[in-house]
Amino acid sequence: MDRLLFLSKGDEVKLRVLHAVGRPIDELTVEALCRKAGISKPTFYRHFDSKYDLARWASDFMCSITLDQIGRSLTWDEGLESYFALGLSELEPLRNVRSDAAEYERCCAYRAQRRFATIAETLALHGVTVDETMRSIIEGHVRMELHFSEERLDPTRTRDVKKIVSIFKSFIPAALYNALATPLDPQ
């Protein structure tokens, strides 16, 4: 989690806005978010087109420093542990920014496309051809990843990161797991 110490100023502002979401996003105005985050409306709109962009940004941000690094600079365990620990630490704001169903569906579709592209790119860096079979493997993995991530938002689910990672790893297809088992640039 020490990777979070190197936030850009833009990500610092965006995190402050995310942390200002204390109830479902539908119930909040941009003015209220700005006031709670200690920023102006022009600053908000410099970073987001609307309050609904928070869910997409949070997903991008979390994945970019965790899941997207699996096979690049992180092992599966490192990437998954970081992802689920970060998600659990941000549980309330993540639940709240995902409260608008239509916007969240668009966010999930965007994330699925983005994760597919990132995994395919990482596989290519490892010299793995993304043929029809590997394409199907990646698509299935991304669907499972989205579903499993959503289950973690349920307050009745375990908060034990090691247990979550162990369960999640049992669903990763062997061909994908093995292809990305060794990072290209270990930390």
Number of C-alpha atoms within 10 A of each C-alpha: 13 6 9 11 7 9 11 10 9 12 16 13 18 21 18 17 23 23 16 18 23 17 14 16 22 13 12 14 12 16 13 14 23 18 14 15 19 13 15 14 14 10 13 20 12 10 16 15 10 11 19 18 15 25 25 20 18 20 16 17 15 17 21 15 19 23 25 23 24 27 25 21 18 24 22 23 16 16 23 24 21 23 23 22 19 17 19 17 12 16 15 18 22 23 18 19 24 20 17 15 9 9 15 17 12 13 20 17 13 15 18 18 12 16 24 19 14 18 24 18 16 21 19 13 14 16 10 15 14 16 9 9 11 17 15 12 17 22 17 15 20 20 16 15 18 15 12 15 16 11 12 17 17 11 11 8 10 10 15 11 17 14 12 19 20 13 12 15 15 9 14 19 14 13 13 16 16 12 16 23 17 17 18 17 10 12 8
